[in-house]
Amino acid sequence: MLQWSSASVAGNYDKLVEVEDLLIAKLQDQTKVDGHDVGSDEMNIFILTNGPRACFENVRAILESHNVWASVRVAYREISGNRYVILWPKNLTDFEVN
């Protein structure tokens, strides 16, 4: 899951859809961009994959030169789980979806 604060540089709907479309076009077959949501405090893009760490590296390669990378938070969880494993940024200690 990719997440931004609604107040961040990515904090508008058009930018979120642009990033989502880019990921749909660039990510390989082993992943599926599964939509997005926008709340009052955060914006999320959901990605389904069996290899979250490899998927993260692919996403990073696609987005790190894009202006949204500076403010992204990335984490994953098992489909049936409720605990998120934080992948980015490395100093992030808490991740939740509201």
C-alpha positions in Angstrom: 0.0 0.0 0.0 1.2 3.5 -0.9 0.0 6.3 1.4 0.2 10.0 1.5 -1.0 12.6 3.9 -3.9 14.6 2.3 -1.9 17.7 3.1 1.2 16.5 1.2 2.4 17.3 -2.3 0.3 14.4 -3.5 -2.7 15.7 -1.7 -5.1 16.1 -4.6 -7.2 13.6 -6.4 -5.9 14.2 -9.9 -2.3 13.6 -8.7 -3.4 10.4 -7.0 -5.1 9.1 -10.2 -2.0 10.1 -12.3 0.2 8.0 -10.0 -2.2 5.1 -10.0 -2.4 5.1 -13.8 1.4 5.2 -14.0 1.7 2.2 -11.7 -0.9 0.3 -13.7 1.0 0.9 -16.9 4.5 0.1 -15.5 4.1 -2.7 -13.0 4.6 -6.3 -14.1 2.0 -9.1 -14.3 2.7 -10.4 -10.8 1.1 -7.4 -9.3 -2.3 -5.8 -9.5 -3.0 -2.2 -8.7 -6.3 -2.6 -6.9 -7.6 0.9 -6.6 -7.4 3.8 -4.3 -9.2 5.7 -1.6 -9.2 9.2 -0.3 -10.1 10.1 3.3 -9.9 13.2 5.3 -6.4 12.6 6.5 -4.8 10.3 3.9 -4.8 9.0 0.3 -4.0 5.4 -0.5 -3.2 3.3 -3.5 -3.6 -0.5 -3.0 -1.5 -3.1 -4.8 -2.0 -6.8 -4.6 1.1 -9.0 -4.9 2.6 -12.2 -3.6 6.0 -10.5 -3.4 5.7 -7.2 -1.5 9.4 -6.4 -1.1 10.1 -7.0 -4.9 7.0 -5.0 -5.7 8.2 -2.2 -3.5 11.5 -2.1 -5.4 9.7 -1.9 -8.7 7.4 0.9 -7.3 10.4 2.8 -6.0 12.2 2.5 -9.4 9.0 3.9 -11.1 8.3 6.7 -8.6 11.5 7.9 -7.0 12.1 10.5 -9.7 8.5 11.6 -9.4 7.7 14.5 -7.0 5.3 12.3 -5.0 8.1 10.0 -3.8 9.3 12.4 -1.1 6.1 12.2 0.9 5.1 8.5 0.4 4.7 5.9 3.1 4.7 2.3 2.0 3.7 -0.8 4.0 2.1 -4.2 3.4 0.1 -6.7 5.2 -1.2 -10.2 4.6 -4.7 -10.2 3.1 -6.1 -11.9 6.2 -3.8 -10.0 8.6 -4.1 -6.7 10.4 -0.5 -5.8 11.1 1.3 -3.7 8.6 5.0 -4.2 7.9 6.6 -0.8 7.0 8.9 -0.7 4.0 9.3 3.1 3.5 10.5 5.4 4.8 13.0 3.5 6.9 12.5 5.7 10.0 8.7 5.3 10.0 7.5 3.5 13.1 3.7 3.6 12.8 1.4 2.9 9.8 -2.4 2.7 9.8 -5.3 3.1 7.4 -8.1 5.3 8.6 
